[in-house]
Amino acid sequence: MMKKKFALTTALLAAGAITLAGCASGGDAPGDGAGALDGKGKTLNVLTDANTLYPEEQQKWFADVSEKFKAKTGAEVKFETFASANDELTKIQTSVVSGQGPDIYSLGTTFTPTAYATGAFVKLGDEEWKKVGGRDRFTEASLGISGPDKDNEVGIPARSRPFVMAYNTEMLAAAGIDKPADTWDGLLEQAKKLTHDDVYGLSIAYGDNFDPWKFIWAMSTQAGNPIIDGKKVRMDDPVTIKAYETYFGWLTQDKVVNPAAIGWKASQALASFADGKAAFMPMVTATSINTLEASAVAGKYAYAVMPTVPPGETKRPSDGKEAASILSGSNFVVADYSKNKDLSFALIEMLTTAEEQKVYYDTFGEMPTNAQAAEALEKDNEKLAPIVAASKLSVGTPFSGAWGDVQLGLTNVVVQAIPSLNAGSVSTDQITSALKTEQEKAQSALDRAK
């Protein structure tokens, strides 16, 4: 037991400050015993992220879920939220290591490999999948990061958040542009054409804690560098350096991004696009729909798959992947120490039905992982077609217990560059030096994980 706790602590600490933050026949059948469980007098504890965009709606959703589940099983559901990655990490570390705490955790897909490495969550076999309605209940793409392979899975897909690009259809039409480019270089040329007066081609959130690394990872993967390649970390690869040069260059050299974006979070970048101050906003999810539909660009925007050809190229290299988005979203995992495992799976079964996933989408704009619900949405709303396409073209981040260090390192390079961005220039030497430092840290983490 002590060895297990030590391994868990090590794996969680290695995650750093990352976010824990993406119907076949018979797939939506309720799990065995889900409605017959006697949970009277019991309380099921769930840890999830605080929804800062829709806090009131989230509290109401918590209450509704608890009421429904109590009517179904007699058990109460108590939700606990975390407001930041550090807060999240601390709560998981203390509760899981002590063997007391939430029964269910809602983890971001990129943290699932680290969670798997701890050995602290229930491994999903045929019996567990049956309790949540069957593995075929879920979209194939959303299952891509439940575990290292189908025989070793811990994550049950909860929500899907494929990233796409929003664009102003009116601006593009006025400029004679038929559609967004499918190469990063082509997008830059369009952005230059659409930058004028107080309108910029791109809306980018350089100050966000979560989005910047996703640009670097996508461009690198498209160019043939998965960042972790077997036993080797390749953060200092030339194509990754090129990705940073491109990302920073939009602001410092190309002047297609508002200088204020240096300090923007994703919500501020979205607000700028929503005010009609930008032509494109890459790296948004379906959660932006509610905001945009109530904004100045309502009826004047659409979504497109982000470019899948890396910077400096006119076509993707043979060893590159499309990587339209990271395989993004949330997974439910059940704590191995939980004394309420059956109730936990019953709640997850309820929350992953087509009906409940549609409710969640209508409230928060998060795409379903339930295949039946996802298919219905795709048919009913053509605006979602690019988002569904991006989901199918998503690529999972490397399934490694060291990925947390890599993700944190990629983010640190951007954080460290903020003063230089403010000064107007980020040199290649600075990027290379920062990546070398992060490379050494990440390689050490990978060596330990192996």
Secondary structure, DSSP 8 states (H G I E B T S, - for coil): -HHHHHHHHHHHHHTTT-------TTTT---TTTTT---TT-EEEEEEE--SSSHHHHHHHHHHHHHHHHHHHS-EEEEEEESSHHHHHHHHHHHHHHT-S-SEEEEEGGGHHHHHHHT-B----HHHHHHTT-GGGB-TGGGTTSSSBTTB---EEEEE---EEEEEHHHHHHTT--S--SBHHHHHHHHHHT-BTTBEEE---TT-SSSHHHHHHHHHHHTT--SEETTEE-TT-HHHHHHHHHHHHHHHTS--B-GGGGG--HHHHHHHHHTT-EEEEEEE-TTHHHHHHTSTTTTSEEEE----B-TT-SS--TT----SSB--EEEEEEBTT-S-HHHHHHHHHHHTSHHHHHHHHHHH--B--BHHHHHHHHHH-GGGHHHHHHHHT-B-----TTHHHHHHHHHHHHHHHHHHHHHT---HHHHHHHHHHHHHHHHHHHHHH-
